[in-house]
Amino acid sequence: MKQFEYKVESIQIQLKDGNDFNTAMTEKLNSLGKEGWELTGVNGIVFYFKREIC
C-alpha cells in the first residue's frame, strides 16, 4: 500500500524589481516539485502538497 506525507504551506510572493507574479509563483512551485511534492489543493494563500514515502 502506498503511503504519503503531507505539507501545508502558506505561499506569499513578494515582487521586487518588476518581477512577474506568474514567473515567481512558477519558480516556487517548480522548486517544491523538484523535491517530490505534488500540489493537491489551494485555499487562498494556503497550498496543500503530498509526496509518496518510499
Secondary structure, DSSP 8 states (H G I E B T S, - for coil): ---EEEEEEE------TT--HHHHHHHHHHHHHHTT-EEEEEETTEEEEEEE--
